[in-house]
Amino acid sequence: MGTTANRLYPYPDPTSPADMAGSLQALAEAVDTDIEALANLVVPVPFCVVTRDTTQTTLPGSPENLGYETVNFDNDNMANLALDNAGITPPTPGLYFLHASTRCPDVSTQLEMFLRVGSTALDFGRTIHEGDAPAQPRLVVSGIASLSGTDRVRATIQGGTSPLSSIFGNRLVAYKIA
């Protein structure tokens, strides 16, 4: 019995005994095992990507939710995500890579953006903008968090004392990694 060079699938060679049923069974079992092994190598795609491209007014003196108006991608049929402009709730527990970003006006006071699970600001999930940057700087935060499957993930912005009316390009991404 010979085998193919790449996947090592068995096939009868000229010296193999005539056993059509046995040869086909060996090939079918090898393909079945190979497909299962390959399926286990598949890398998960993002659970969800939510965005808001239009402007949003926010009061940065207290933590204000970055809003979202569109679910751009999901891999869990999240059409019923009940997106309430305040974030997302991954439907299954696990370890998630979280990433959020937004654009804001240049300001003279400090702005901070946080990733939050429920009402808790994640230690890693904070970025600060202190002004004197190019127009419309992008604030970006990323990190890894263990989520229960009922945890609400959101991004907030705070700082300054007056309303900001040009927060836009908000994006929140959740990738399940384990």
Secondary structure as GFF3:
##gff-version 3
##sequence-region A 1 178
A	DSSP	beta_strand	2	3	.	.	.	ID=ss1
A	DSSP	beta_strand	10	11	.	.	.	ID=ss2
A	DSSP	alpha_helix	20	39	.	.	.	ID=ss3
A	DSSP	beta_strand	46	52	.	.	.	ID=ss4
A	DSSP	beta_strand	56	58	.	.	.	ID=ss5
A	DSSP	beta_strand	64	65	.	.	.	ID=ss6
A	DSSP	beta_strand	70	74	.	.	.	ID=ss7
A	DSSP	three_ten_helix	78	80	.	.	.	ID=ss8
A	DSSP	beta_strand	94	103	.	.	.	ID=ss9
A	DSSP	beta_strand	111	117	.	.	.	ID=ss10
A	DSSP	beta_strand	120	129	.	.	.	ID=ss11
A	DSSP	beta_strand	138	147	.	.	.	ID=ss12
A	DSSP	beta_strand	153	158	.	.	.	ID=ss13
A	DSSP	beta_strand	164	176	.	.	.	ID=ss14
###
